[in-house]
Amino acid sequence: MAMLLRAERLVKNFPVRGTLLDSFTTRRHFVHAVDDVSFDIADGEVLGLAGESGSGKSTTGRLLIRLIEPTSGRVEYRGSDITTYSTREFESLRAKMQIVFQDPVSSLSPRMSVGEAIGHPLLIHKIGSRAERRQIVLEIMNKVGLSPAEYLYKKYPHQLSGGQSQRVVLARALVTQPDFLVADEPIAMADVSVRALIMQLMRQLKEEMGLTYLFITHDLATAKYLCDRVAIMYLGRIVELATRDELFSHPHHPYTKALLDAVPIPDPAARKSKNLPAGEIPSAIDPPSGCHFHPRCPYAMPACSISRPPLKDVGAGHLSACILD
């Protein structure tokens, strides 16, 4: 399977505004949001990116499609380093790389109707005439289940249900027929009854339109349903990467094991004691030395606080950043 996208040693540091006293020193503080992250995504694949809030998942997704620029590192799309593209050069590629944001309500303008919001990318990229754009919008609305499309076309965001709003932002992302879609926790704001429908729709659209996803989530149960491979992220670093079946059947990193222990099990007889990590995720401004997870890890050793463990192959292409065998 051909490689669609590759991230190489991505780093993103956000400067922190200091106090008045900091202005008299030369030291600057940064949020280390993404810390030397590398992975690739094959054409037609769904790669899941999972972890706690604050682990850098959303920032990574935005880096891949250049909504924000990396501090260092590169992103290759179909073999070309798109981090070197000028704004004008990247404009033609923007239609092929889209994003679905976590909160559909805040990502929709209250002043734009559903039809205008979905068709706005077509207007930006100068695709079709006015009549052709309307027809394209109506077709994608029907495809994502926004029906009757003619009726909903003139509605405004405040007149929609949560499930309809989520379908609108999905339709807006797909209207330019992209190759690659960053889905940033696309069901997090939806009602429980709607989540399964949205997941099923995303799976169906992937097959129909030949899409490639980066699926960002904090819920491993949804990653298990949709993803081909899953990368586990903790405090800006990828700590484990494997195929879905391998990760769920043979988790290696202690953090991954803790996340899996936290997944609810509906059968009371099958429930087990949970080996959850102590404390909270540390500050990304001053992260721990060595392995970032060692302050919370039940298996931590002195060496864990000294040097950063690299991602190593623990068998069958299963990568884990842990010194444990």
C-alpha positions, 0 to 999 in steps of 0.5 A: 500500500502506497504511503500518503503522508509521513510526519518526520520528527515533528516538534511544536513549542508554543511560547508562554507569556511571562510575568513582569519579572520574567522580562528581566531574564533571558529565560523563555518558557514554552509549552512542549505540545509535540515532541519529536513525533514520527509516523506514516499513514498509508493511502486508504488507511485509518490511523488512530491517535489516542491519549488523554487530553493535553497529550498533543493529539489535536496539535499533531493533526493541525501540523499535518495539514499546516493549520499551524507551522511546526517548530521543526520537522517535516510533513511529506504528502505523496512524497513532497515536503509540504512544510517548504511550500509557500502559502500560494503553493499550498492553496491548491493542496488545501482542498485535498487535506481537510479537518473535522473539528471537535465542536461542530457548533463553534466551528460553524458561523451563526451568520451562514446557512447550512448550504452556505457553510458547506459550499464555502470551500467550493467558493474559496477554491473557485470550483464550479458556477453558483448553480453547480456549487449548489448541486454539489452541496445538495449531493454531499448533504444527501450522502451524509444523511442531511435530508431533506437536503432542500429543506435543511439547505436554508436552515441555520446552525441554531436550528439544527440538532447536535447530530445534524450539526456534526453531519454539516461539518463532515459534509463541509470537509468532504465537499472538495473531495479530499484525499486526507481527513483529520477527524479531531474527536468528531463524536465527542460532542454528540449524544450517545445515541448519535455516536454510533450513527456518525461512526458508521457513516464515516466508515461508509464514506471512507469506502465510497470516497477512498478517504484516508483518516487521522482519527483523533480520540481519547476513547479506545473503544471507538478507535477499535471500531474504526482504525486500522492502526493505533498510535498512543500519545502521551505528553507530546510523544508517541509511546506505542504504535501497532495494528488495532488487533495487536495493540488491543490483544498485546499492549506493551507500554504501561500507559497503553495498558492503563488506557485499556484498563479504563475502558468500561466493560458492560458485563459485570462478571468480566470486570477486573481490577483497574491498574490506573496510573496515579496522579495527573498528566504533568505540565507540558511547560516543564515535562519530566526528564527521561520517559515522560510517563515515569512519575506515574508508571507502576514499573518505573526504574531509575533509568526511566528518569534519565534517558528517553526510551526510543520507539523499538520494535517488540515484534510484528512491527509493534513499536513501543517506547519502553525499556521493559521487555 
